[in-house]
C-alpha cells in the first residue's frame, strides 16, 4: 500500500502522544542541582534489580522481560550526588518550583487540577532507576488543545523524576550516570483523538509552544516524545523517541504500513518500539500495563490547595504567538522577533524598553550593535608597535552597560547615533563614564556647514540632508538640533 493511498479513516487510525519535558529546577525529591557532568565520576556503585508486584498483585510483563536479562548495573556518582539518588535515603518533599511549573502547564492545557493525589511508584528495572521504580504523580487531567483539524484531548499531566543517563551498554552490564536521575519531568498524555500524521505534528507543535512559555530546560535530550498508534483489528504500538518534527509524519506512515501487513497476517502484537532516524521502527520490549504501579509509601498524599492554584493562575506565562503579536504591534519585523526568541533576549528587551520607549532602537541595541561591534573589533589589527585595540568587555548580554548608555541617551547627554559609538568605546576598554562623553561641535560652525551642504546639493529631502549632516559631523552634533537647522534653511 503506497503512502499516497493511505485512508486513515477507513483504516481506523488512532494516535496519541506522550511528551516528556525536563523542568528548569532542582531535582524533584531532593535538593540537588539538575547539573549534567562531563568530568570523571567520583565513585561507582553496582546493583542488581528485581521486579515487584504492583497494586494488582501481578508482576508487569515489561518488568518480567527486563528481569529475565539478569544484568548488573553500574552507577557513576559525583559530589553532586546525594543518598536519595542512590536509594539509600527516603525521598524529600516534592520540589515546590517544579510543582508550580507543572500547574502552569496544566492550566495552559485547559486541564482540571487534581486537588488530592497519590504519589506512585512505577516499576522500572532496566537499571535507569537505582530504586527499581520511578516516582510519578498525577497533577491534572481532562484538558485539551485546539488544532485546525479539531480538538485533541489531554488525558493527563504527570510530574515525575527523570531516569539516570546511560553511558555504555554491554551484554551483561549497563553503565549509568546519576546526574540526570531525579530531574523533574512533566509528562503530557493526549487522548487517542489524533486522526492523521499531520495532526500529530501540529499537536506536538502546539504543546511545544506551551512548554517553551514556561520554565523548562532547553537543548538536546531535554524533551522526548513517544507516539502511540493503532489501526482497526491491530494492537497498540508505542514508538519511543519520535521528537524530530520532520520525522513524525513519515515514521507514523511507515508504522501504519507495517501494521496493515501484520493485521493481514493476524500477527499484530502490542509492543514498545524505537523510532529510528530512517523513519522505521525496531522492537524494544512488550507494552507495559497497569501492573507496574503501586503507591509511594515514603511520602504523604500530595495536596494542591486552591490558594496555590489561584497564585499560579495570576502568574501564567504568555504564549509565544501572543508575545509575537505584541512585538509586531510595536513595529518590530518578523526577523527581529525571531532573533529575540532565538537569542533568548525577551527579558532584556523588555527591561531596556522601560528606559527608552523605542522598540526598534532597543532591538538594535540588544541584538545588532553588540554583534557588529564584536566583529569590527575582531577584524581591526592594531598599527605596528601599538598595543592591541581589543577590549576585555563583552557588550552582548551586559545589561547594566546597555542600560547605562541608554540612560545617557534618555537624558540627552548623547545622540542616538552616539549610542553605538559609546558601546564600541566600552568594548575597546574605555572607562564607562568617559565612553559617553563627546566633544560638542560649535553651533555657529554647525549651521554654516549645514548651509554649505544644502547649497552644494540642492533639491534633496530633509531625510537625505540629515544623512549627509550626520556623516559630516560623525555624531558630534545632536540629531534634533541638526534637523531643526535643516528645516530652517529649507523654509
C-alpha positions in Angstrom: 0.0 0.0 0.0 1.6 3.3 -1.1 1.6 6.2 1.3 -0.3 8.4 -1.1 -3.3 6.0 -0.9 -3.5 5.7 2.9 -7.1 6.3 4.0 -6.7 6.9 7.8 -10.4 6.9 8.5 -11.0 3.7 6.7 -8.0 2.1 8.5 -9.5 3.1 11.8 -6.3 5.0 12.6 -5.9 6.3 16.2 -3.0 8.2 17.5 -1.9 9.8 20.8 1.3 11.5 22.0 3.3 11.3 25.3 5.6 14.2 25.7 8.2 14.3 28.4 9.8 17.7 29.2 12.5 18.4 31.8 11.8 21.4 34.1 14.4 24.0 34.9 14.6 23.5 38.7 16.5 21.5 41.3 15.7 17.7 41.4 12.2 16.5 42.2 12.6 14.7 45.5 16.0 16.1 46.8 17.8 19.4 46.9 20.5 18.5 44.4 21.2 20.7 41.3 20.0 19.4 37.9 23.5 19.5 36.6 24.8 17.2 33.9 28.5 16.4 34.4 31.2 15.8 31.8 34.1 15.1 34.2 35.2 11.7 35.5 32.9 10.3 38.3 34.0 10.4 41.9 32.7 6.9 42.7 30.7 4.0 41.3 28.2 1.5 42.8 27.0 -1.8 41.4 23.4 -3.2 41.7 21.1 -5.9 40.5 17.4 -5.1 40.4 14.3 -7.3 40.8 10.7 -6.7 39.8 7.9 -6.5 42.4 4.2 -6.9 42.1 2.0 -3.9 41.5 -1.3 -2.9 43.2 -3.0 -5.8 41.3 -0.6 -8.3 42.9 0.8 -9.2 39.5 4.3 -8.5 38.1 4.2 -6.4 35.0 5.1 -8.1 31.7 7.6 -5.5 30.7 9.3 -5.8 34.1 9.5 -9.6 33.7 11.1 -9.1 30.3 13.8 -6.8 31.8 14.4 -9.0 34.8 15.0 -12.0 32.5 18.1 -10.4 31.2 19.9 -10.8 34.6 22.0 -7.7 34.1 24.3 -5.9 36.5 24.0 -2.1 36.7 26.9 0.3 37.4 26.1 3.8 38.6 28.6 6.7 38.3 28.2 9.3 41.0 29.7 12.7 41.9 30.0 15.2 44.8 26.6 16.5 43.5 25.0 13.1 44.0 23.1 12.5 47.3 21.8 9.5 49.2 18.3 9.9 47.7 19.7 9.3 44.2 21.5 6.3 45.5 18.3 5.0 47.1 19.9 5.0 50.5 17.7 7.7 51.9 13.9 8.4 51.7 12.8 11.0 49.2 12.3 14.6 50.4 9.1 16.6 49.9 8.2 17.3 46.3 10.0 20.4 44.8 7.6 23.3 45.0 9.0 25.1 42.0 8.6 22.1 39.8 5.0 21.6 41.1 4.1 25.2 40.2 5.5 24.9 36.7 3.6 21.6 36.3 0.4 23.5 37.4 1.1 26.3 34.9 1.4 23.8 32.1 -1.8 22.1 33.2 -3.8 25.3 33.2 -2.4 26.3 29.8 -3.6 22.9 28.5 -7.1 23.6 29.9 -6.8 20.8 32.4 -8.6 20.2 35.7 -6.2 20.1 38.7 -6.4 17.1 40.9 -6.5 18.6 44.5 -5.5 15.4 46.4 -3.3 12.9 44.6 -1.2 9.9 45.5 2.5 9.8 44.5 3.1 6.4 42.9 6.0 4.1 42.2 6.2 2.8 38.6 8.3 -0.4 38.4 11.3 0.2 36.1 14.1 -2.4 36.2 16.1 -1.6 33.1 18.6 -0.1 35.5 17.7 3.5 34.8 16.5 4.0 38.4 18.6 2.8 41.3 15.4 2.0 43.3 13.9 -0.2 40.6 11.0 2.3 40.3 10.2 5.8 39.1 8.2 8.2 41.3 5.3 9.7 39.4 2.2 11.8 40.4 -0.9 12.8 38.5 -1.3 16.6 38.6 -4.2 17.3 36.2 -6.5 15.7 33.7 -9.4 16.3 31.2 -7.8 19.1 29.2 -7.5 19.8 25.5 -5.6 21.7 22.8 -7.2 23.1 19.6 -5.8 22.4 16.2 -7.0 23.3 12.7 -8.1 19.7 12.3 -10.1 19.7 15.5 -9.8 19.4 19.3 -7.4 16.9 20.9 -8.0 15.8 24.5 -5.3 15.9 27.2 -5.8 12.8 29.3 -3.2 13.6 31.9 -0.4 15.9 33.1 2.0 14.0 35.3 5.0 15.1 37.3 7.8 12.5 37.6 11.5 12.1 38.0 13.8 11.6 35.1 15.9 8.4 34.8 19.6 8.0 35.1 21.7 8.8 31.9 23.1 5.8 30.1 26.8 5.8 29.4 27.5 2.4 28.0 25.6 -0.9 27.3 27.3 -4.3 27.4 25.9 -7.8 27.1 25.8 -8.4 30.9 26.2 -4.9 32.2 24.9 -1.4 31.7 26.6 1.8 33.0 24.5 4.8 34.1 25.4 8.2 35.3 23.3 9.6 38.2 23.5 13.2 37.3 20.2 13.1 35.3 18.3 10.9 37.8 15.6 12.9 39.6 15.5 15.9 37.3 11.8 16.9 37.2 9.8 15.8 34.1 6.4 16.8 33.1 4.7 14.1 31.1 1.7 15.2 28.9 -0.5 12.4 27.6 -3.0 13.2 24.9 -6.2 11.2 24.2 -6.1 9.0 21.0 -8.0 11.7 19.2 -5.4 12.4 16.5 -6.7 11.4 13.1 -3.8 11.9 10.8 0.0 12.0 11.0 -0.1 15.7 10.1 -2.4 16.4 13.0 0.1 14.6 15.3 2.8 17.0 14.2 0.5 20.0 14.7 -0.4 18.8 18.2 3.3 18.4 19.0 3.9 22.0 17.9 1.1 23.3 19.9 2.1 21.6 23.1 5.8 22.5 22.5 4.8 26.2 22.3 3.0 25.9 25.7 6.0 24.2 27.3 8.5 26.8 26.0 6.5 29.5 27.5 7.2 28.0 31.0 10.5 27.4 32.9 11.7 24.3 31.1 15.2 23.1 30.3 16.3 23.6 26.7 18.7 21.7 24.4 19.3 18.1 23.2 17.8 15.5 25.4 15.6 17.8 27.5 12.4 16.8 25.6 11.3 13.4 24.5 8.2 12.3 22.6 6.5 9.0 22.2 3.8 8.3 19.6 1.2 5.6 20.2 -0.8 4.3 17.2 -3.3 1.6 16.3 -5.4 0.6 13.4 -8.6 -1.5 13.1 -8.0 -5.1 14.3 -4.5 -4.3 15.3 -2.7 -3.8 18.7 -1.4 -0.6 20.2 2.2 0.3 19.3 4.2 2.8 21.3 7.0 4.4 19.4 9.8 5.9 21.6 11.9 8.9 20.7 9.9 10.4 17.8 10.5 14.1 18.7 12.0 15.2 15.5 9.2 17.2 13.9 10.4 16.4 10.4 10.2 12.6 11.0 6.9 12.3 12.8 4.7 12.1 9.6 6.9 9.6 7.7 7.6 7.5 10.8 3.9 7.1 11.5 3.1 6.3 7.9 5.8 3.6 7.8 4.4 2.1 11.0 0.9 2.1 9.7 2.0 0.2 6.6 3.8 -2.3 8.8 0.7 -2.7 10.9 -1.5 -3.2 7.9 0.7 -6.1 6.8 0.7 -7.6 10.3 -3.1 -7.4 10.6 -3.5 -9.2 7.3 -1.2 -12.0 8.7 -3.0 -11.8 12.0 0.3 -11.2 13.8 -0.2 -7.8 15.3 1.3 -7.6 18.9 1.2 -4.8 21.4 4.7 -3.6 22.0 7.1 -0.7 22.5 9.3 0.1 19.5 12.1 2.6 19.0 11.7 5.3 16.3 14.8 5.1 14.1 16.4 8.1 12.2 15.5 6.4 8.9 11.8 6.6 9.9 11.5 2.8 10.5 10.9 1.3 14.0 12.5 -1.6 15.9 11.4 -3.7 18.8 12.3 -2.6 22.4 10.1 -4.6 24.8 6.5 -5.7 25.4 4.0 -2.9 26.1 3.7 -2.4 29.9 0.4 -2.3 31.7 -1.0 -1.0 35.0 0.5 -3.9 37.0 3.7 -1.9 37.4 2.2 0.9 39.5 1.9 0.9 43.3 1.7 3.7 46.0 4.8 5.5 47.3 4.9 4.7 51.0 7.7 7.2 52.0 5.7 10.3 51.0 2.3 11.6 52.1 -0.6 12.4 49.7 0.1 15.5 47.6 -2.5 18.2 48.4 -2.8 21.1 45.9 -4.6 23.9 47.6 -7.0 26.4 46.0 -4.7 29.2 47.1 -1.8 27.7 45.2 -3.9 27.2 42.1 -5.0 30.8 42.3 -1.5 32.0 42.7 -0.4 30.1 39.6 -3.3 31.4 37.6 -2.3 35.0 38.4 1.2 34.4 37.1 0.5 32.3 34.0 3.2 32.9 31.3 2.0 34.2 27.9 2.3 32.0 24.8 4.9 32.9 22.2 2.3 33.7 19.5 0.7 36.3 21.8 4.1 37.8 22.5 5.0 37.8 18.8 1.8 39.7 18.1 2.6 42.3 20.8 6.1 42.8 19.4 4.8 43.1 15.9 2.3 45.8 17.1 5.3 47.7 18.4 6.8 47.9 15.0 9.3 45.0 15.0 9.6 42.9 11.9 9.5 39.1 11.7 13.3 38.7 11.6 13.8 40.9 14.7 11.1 39.0 16.6 12.6 35.7 15.6 16.1 36.8 16.8 14.7 37.9 20.2 13.4 34.4 20.8 16.4 32.6 19.3 18.9 34.6 21.4 16.6 34.4 24.5 16.6 38.2 24.8 12.9 38.9 25.6 13.5 39.7 29.2 16.4 42.0 28.4 14.4 43.7 25.6 11.5 44.4 27.9 13.7 45.8 30.8 15.6 48.2 28.4 12.3 49.2 26.8 11.3 50.6 30.3 14.2 53.0 30.0 13.7 54.2 26.4 10.3 53.5 24.8 11.6 53.0 21.3 11.2 49.2 20.4 13.2 49.4 17.2 16.1 51.2 18.9 16.1 48.7 21.8 16.1 45.8 19.4 19.2 47.2 17.7 20.9 47.8 21.0 20.2 44.2 22.2 20.5 42.2 19.0 22.5 44.1 16.4 25.0 46.5 17.9 26.9 44.0 20.2 27.5 41.6 17.3 28.5 44.4 14.9 30.9 45.8 17.5 32.4 42.4 18.2 33.0 41.8 14.5 34.6 45.2 14.0 37.0 44.9 16.9 37.9 41.4 15.9 38.8 42.4 12.4 40.8 45.5 13.3 44.6 45.0 13.6 46.5 47.5 15.7 49.2 49.5 14.0 52.7 48.2 14.3 54.2 48.9 17.7 50.8 49.8 19.2 49.1 47.6 21.8 46.1 45.5 20.7 42.9 47.6 20.3 40.7 44.8 21.5 38.9 45.4 24.8 38.1 42.8 27.5 34.4 43.8 28.0 31.7 41.7 26.3 28.9 44.1 25.4 26.5 41.3 24.4 24.4 40.3 27.4 25.9 43.0 29.6 22.5 44.5 30.5 24.0 47.0 33.0 26.2 48.6 30.4 23.4 48.8 27.9 21.1 50.4 30.5 23.8 52.9 31.4 24.3 54.1 27.9 20.5 54.3 27.2 20.0 56.3 30.4 22.5 58.9 29.0 20.6 59.0 25.7 17.3 59.4 27.5 18.8 62.4 29.4 20.0 64.0 26.2 23.7 63.5 27.0 24.3 61.6 23.8 22.6 61.3 20.5 21.0 58.2 19.0 24.0 57.8 16.6 26.4 58.0 19.6 24.8 55.0 21.4 26.7 52.5 19.2 29.9 54.5 19.4 29.7 54.6 23.2 29.2 50.9 23.3 32.2 50.4 20.9 34.4 52.5 23.1 33.5 50.5 26.2 34.2 47.3 24.3 37.6 48.6 23.5 38.3 49.1 27.2 37.5 52.8 27.6 36.1 53.7 31.1 32.3 53.6 31.0 31.8 57.2 32.2 34.4 58.5 29.7 32.9 56.5 26.8 29.7 58.5 26.8 31.4 62.0 26.7 31.6 63.5 23.2 33.0 66.8 22.0 30.2 69.1 21.1 30.5 71.0 17.8 30.2 74.8 17.8 26.6 75.6 16.9 27.5 78.5 14.7 30.0 76.4 12.9 27.4 73.6 12.5 24.9 76.0 10.9 27.5 77.3 8.4 28.5 73.7 7.4 24.9 72.6 7.1 24.1 75.6 4.9 27.0 74.6 2.6 25.8 71.0 2.4 22.3 72.2 1.3 23.6 74.7 -1.2 26.1 72.1 -2.6 23.3 69.5 -3.2 20.0 71.4 -3.8 16.7 69.6 -4.1 17.2 66.8 -1.6 14.7 65.7 1.1 15.1 66.6 4.8 16.0 63.0 5.5 18.7 62.9 2.8 20.3 66.1 4.1 20.1 64.7 7.6 22.1 61.7 6.5 24.8 63.9 4.9 25.0 66.1 8.0 25.4 63.2 10.4 28.1 61.7 8.2 29.9 65.1 8.1 29.9 65.6 11.9 30.4 61.9 12.8 27.9 62.0 15.7 29.3 65.3 17.2 26.0 67.1 16.7 22.7 66.4 18.2 20.2 64.9 15.7 17.3 67.0 16.8 19.3 70.2 16.6 20.6 69.3 13.2 17.1 68.6 11.8 15.9 72.0 13.2 18.7 73.8 11.4 17.9 71.8 8.1 14.2 72.7 8.3 15.0 76.4 8.8 17.2 76.5 5.7 14.6 74.7 3.6 11.7 77.0 4.5 
